[in-house]
Amino acid sequence: MAPESRDLNVEDACRRFSLIYTGAIADVLDEMGYSKQCLPAAIQSLNWDQRVAGAAMTVEGQQTSSKDPEEIYIPVLQMLGDLQPGDVIVSQPNDGICAHIGELSSEAAQFRGARGAVIDGGARDTDYIRKLGFPVFCRYRTPRDIAGRWKLITYGRPITIGEVTIRRGDFIVGDNDGVVVIPREVMPQVLERAEEVVHTENEVRKAILEGVHPVEAYRKHGRF
């Protein structure tokens, strides 16, 4: 099956979502009835204070004993070559043994215009990735390579991480608190409402710092 396509103004969405913290986005999704859009808390950034925002390029893999380069490396390289500017690699490797992204993959992805990677698995070459400045969110670090352990089986198709189903083009935002997935069909509404939440919370903060009682500030603005 051919990979699904993305259908949104990625550049503008990346810029605007990069200014919004995940807590505000998660609150908006809750209010809209999307209460299960946060990825497992164990998936965290390699770099403290590094954010990611972009359209999901979904990846799925499985364990293998094969060491055939055509089976192990070529599918990964094909996926990297198909990345578009503004993409975020989002991978369900179905594996907890090896590293599913490293320095060369990160370098290639960044060159293709990808904005980061979110892996429900492992990373290696993490010192180099941090120096590169490529945002990677993952569960663990390990030096183990994929040869004889793991292979990519499909990309651009729906995957599930934790309790979240992610499709090509769904929007991904990650920061120090974790990663949230925004369904592509409601992305514009979530973006506008999250920007409003940030503005309102700034007003609440300003009022409290000016001496307004927190209860009064909450009742006036409806948020805290």
Backbone torsions as a table, in degrees:
resi	resn	phi	psi	omega
1	MET	NA	140.7	179.4
2	ALA	-72.6	146.8	177.3
3	PRO	-60.9	147.0	173.7
4	GLU	-68.0	156.7	178.5
5	SER	-99.9	167.0	174.9
6	ARG	-104.5	153.1	-174.4
7	ASP	-144.6	76.0	177.8
8	LEU	-164.0	164.4	176.7
9	ASN	-81.4	89.1	-170.4
10	VAL	-66.7	-44.1	-175.7
11	GLU	-59.4	-47.2	180.0
12	ASP	-66.2	-42.3	-180.0
13	ALA	-64.6	-40.5	177.9
14	CYS	-59.4	-46.3	-178.1
15	ARG	-61.9	-46.1	-175.7
16	ARG	-74.8	-40.9	178.9
17	PHE	-67.8	-27.1	-179.8
18	SER	-65.7	-14.5	179.6
19	LEU	-97.0	0.0	-174.6
20	ILE	-115.4	130.8	179.6
21	TYR	-78.0	151.8	-173.3
22	THR	-63.1	-29.1	178.8
23	GLY	-59.7	-42.1	178.7
24	ALA	-65.3	-39.9	179.6
25	ILE	-66.3	-44.1	179.3
26	ALA	-62.1	-38.6	178.0
27	ASP	-61.8	-44.6	179.9
28	VAL	-63.6	-43.9	178.8
29	LEU	-61.4	-41.0	175.9
30	ASP	-57.3	-47.2	-177.8
31	GLU	-64.4	-27.8	-179.9
32	MET	-89.3	0.4	177.9
33	GLY	93.8	7.7	177.7
34	TYR	-104.1	81.7	-169.9
35	SER	-93.2	-1.2	-177.5
36	LYS	-126.8	58.0	-175.8
37	GLN	-115.8	4.3	178.1
38	CYS	-94.7	132.7	178.0
39	LEU	-73.0	161.5	-179.0
40	PRO	-51.4	141.0	-175.0
41	ALA	-63.2	-20.0	-179.9
42	ALA	-69.9	-17.0	178.7
43	ILE	-83.8	108.5	-173.9
44	GLN	-132.2	161.0	-178.1
45	SER	-71.7	143.4	172.1
46	LEU	-67.5	-29.7	-177.4
47	ASN	-114.7	120.9	174.7
48	TRP	-61.9	140.9	179.1
49	ASP	71.1	19.0	176.0
50	GLN	-105.0	135.7	-177.5
51	ARG	-113.8	160.2	173.3
52	VAL	-139.9	141.8	175.5
53	ALA	-151.0	124.5	-179.9
54	GLY	178.2	-179.5	-177.9
55	ALA	-88.5	135.5	-174.6
56	ALA	-68.6	127.3	162.2
57	MET	-104.9	101.0	-173.2
58	THR	-78.2	143.6	-178.3
59	VAL	-137.2	140.1	173.8
60	GLU	-134.7	144.8	179.7
61	GLY	-141.9	-175.8	179.1
62	GLN	-154.6	162.0	178.3
63	GLN	-70.1	151.2	179.0
64	THR	-155.8	159.7	172.8
65	SER	-103.7	-1.3	-177.2
66	SER	-69.4	145.5	173.0
67	LYS	-120.4	12.2	-179.9
68	ASP	-68.5	117.9	-178.8
69	PRO	-56.4	-33.9	179.7
70	GLU	-64.9	-29.5	-179.0
71	GLU	-91.7	-30.4	-173.2
72	ILE	-94.4	-50.5	-171.0
73	TYR	-96.7	-37.4	-175.0
74	ILE	-60.3	-43.7	177.6
75	PRO	-60.0	-37.1	177.8
76	VAL	-65.4	-44.4	-179.9
77	LEU	-65.5	-35.9	176.7
78	GLN	-62.9	-44.6	178.4
79	MET	-61.7	-45.0	179.6
80	LEU	-60.6	-38.6	179.6
81	GLY	-70.0	-20.5	-179.7
82	ASP	-93.9	0.7	177.6
83	LEU	-64.7	146.1	176.7
84	GLN	-114.8	155.0	177.2
85	PRO	-54.5	133.5	-179.1
86	GLY	93.3	-4.0	179.5
87	ASP	-74.7	153.3	168.1
88	VAL	-125.0	122.2	175.7
89	ILE	-67.2	127.1	177.5
90	VAL	-126.5	112.4	-168.2
91	SER	-118.6	131.3	168.2
92	GLN	-109.3	92.8	-175.7
93	PRO	-77.6	-16.4	-175.4
94	ASN	55.0	43.0	-175.0
95	ASP	-158.0	144.2	177.4
96	GLY	-128.3	28.2	-173.4
97	ILE	-109.1	-49.1	-169.9
98	CYS	-114.1	-179.3	177.1
99	ALA	-89.5	133.6	-177.1
100	HIS	-106.2	1.1	171.7
101	ILE	-153.5	145.2	178.6
102	GLY	-141.1	-167.3	-174.6
103	GLU	-65.1	-44.9	-177.3
104	LEU	-66.5	-40.8	176.7
105	SER	-63.1	-41.5	179.0
106	SER	-64.1	-42.1	179.4
107	GLU	-62.5	-45.0	180.0
108	ALA	-64.4	-42.4	-179.7
109	ALA	-64.1	-43.9	179.7
110	GLN	-62.8	-40.6	179.0
111	PHE	-62.3	-34.2	179.7
112	ARG	-78.3	-4.0	177.9
113	GLY	100.6	3.7	177.6
114	ALA	-66.5	150.2	-175.5
115	ARG	-101.9	-5.6	178.5
116	GLY	161.7	-172.7	179.5
117	ALA	-145.0	143.0	175.7
118	VAL	-125.1	117.0	-171.2
119	ILE	-122.5	123.5	173.2
120	ASP	-83.8	52.8	-175.0
121	GLY	-170.4	-141.3	-170.0
122	GLY	-115.3	164.9	176.4
123	ALA	-133.8	154.6	173.0
124	ARG	-135.8	178.3	-175.2
125	ASP	56.8	36.2	-169.6
126	THR	-68.4	-29.4	175.6
127	ASP	-62.0	-42.1	179.9
128	TYR	-69.4	-38.8	179.4
129	ILE	-63.3	-41.7	178.8
130	ARG	-63.6	-42.4	178.1
131	LYS	-64.4	-33.9	178.9
132	LEU	-66.4	-29.1	-178.7
133	GLY	81.3	19.2	-180.0
134	PHE	-91.6	118.0	-176.8
135	PRO	-67.3	122.7	175.9
136	VAL	-127.9	127.0	174.1
137	PHE	-111.8	129.6	-177.0
138	CYS	-153.5	175.0	179.5
139	ARG	-87.1	-36.2	-172.7
140	TYR	-155.6	171.7	176.3
141	ARG	-121.2	143.8	178.7
142	THR	-160.8	149.7	175.3
143	PRO	-83.0	-4.5	-174.4
144	ARG	-67.8	130.1	176.7
145	ASP	-80.0	167.6	-179.1
146	ILE	-81.3	-20.3	-176.3
147	ALA	-59.2	125.7	-179.0
148	GLY	78.7	5.4	-176.1
149	ARG	-132.6	-36.1	-170.7
150	TRP	-153.7	149.9	174.5
151	LYS	-144.2	151.2	174.1
152	LEU	-79.7	132.7	-179.0
153	ILE	-111.4	-24.4	178.2
154	THR	-162.9	156.9	173.0
155	TYR	-147.8	156.0	-176.8
156	GLY	79.6	8.7	178.7
157	ARG	-114.7	160.2	-178.7
158	PRO	-60.0	140.9	175.6
159	ILE	-132.0	168.7	176.2
160	THR	-128.7	129.3	173.8
161	ILE	-124.2	121.1	-173.5
162	GLY	62.1	-123.4	178.2
163	GLU	-106.8	16.1	-176.2
164	VAL	-109.5	125.7	170.7
165	THR	-90.7	130.6	-175.6
166	ILE	-122.6	133.0	179.7
167	ARG	-116.4	159.3	173.7
168	ARG	-54.4	126.2	177.4
169	GLY	93.7	-12.6	169.5
170	ASP	-60.5	153.1	-174.0
171	PHE	-98.3	137.7	-175.7
172	ILE	-114.5	130.0	173.6
173	VAL	-131.9	129.6	179.3
174	GLY	-135.0	144.7	174.7
175	ASP	-149.5	-160.8	-177.0
176	ASN	-62.3	-21.7	-179.0
177	ASP	-85.1	-17.5	-178.4
178	GLY	136.8	-158.8	-173.9
179	VAL	-126.9	134.4	177.9
180	VAL	-121.2	145.2	-178.1
181	VAL	-113.3	126.0	-178.3
182	ILE	-108.2	116.7	178.3
183	PRO	-55.6	135.6	-172.1
184	ARG	-61.3	-30.3	-176.1
185	GLU	-73.2	-18.1	178.6
186	VAL	-114.7	8.6	-177.4
187	MET	-55.4	-46.7	-178.8
188	PRO	-61.2	-41.3	179.6
189	GLN	-67.1	-41.7	179.0
190	VAL	-62.5	-42.2	-179.7
191	LEU	-60.4	-49.5	-178.8
192	GLU	-63.3	-43.9	-177.9
193	ARG	-70.2	-35.7	178.1
194	ALA	-67.1	-37.4	175.7
195	GLU	-63.4	-37.9	176.8
196	GLU	-65.1	-39.9	178.8
197	VAL	-61.3	-45.5	179.4
198	VAL	-59.8	-43.9	179.0
199	HIS	-61.7	-45.7	-179.2
200	THR	-64.1	-43.0	-180.0
201	GLU	-65.8	-32.1	174.4
202	ASN	-64.5	-38.0	177.4
203	GLU	-66.6	-40.3	177.1
204	VAL	-62.2	-46.0	179.6
205	ARG	-59.8	-45.1	179.7
206	LYS	-60.9	-43.9	-179.1
207	ALA	-62.7	-44.7	-179.0
208	ILE	-63.2	-41.5	-179.8
209	LEU	-71.7	-15.5	174.9
210	GLU	-91.6	1.4	174.9
211	GLY	104.0	0.7	178.6
212	VAL	-68.2	137.8	178.3
213	HIS	-61.4	136.9	-178.5
214	PRO	-54.7	-36.7	178.6
215	VAL	-64.0	-44.0	179.5
216	GLU	-64.0	-41.6	179.3
217	ALA	-62.7	-41.0	179.5
218	TYR	-65.4	-45.4	-177.9
219	ARG	-66.0	-29.6	178.8
220	LYS	-74.8	-42.4	-172.5
221	HIS	-103.5	-18.6	177.0
222	GLY	77.0	15.2	179.0
223	ARG	-145.4	153.5	173.3
224	PHE	-158.3	NA	NA
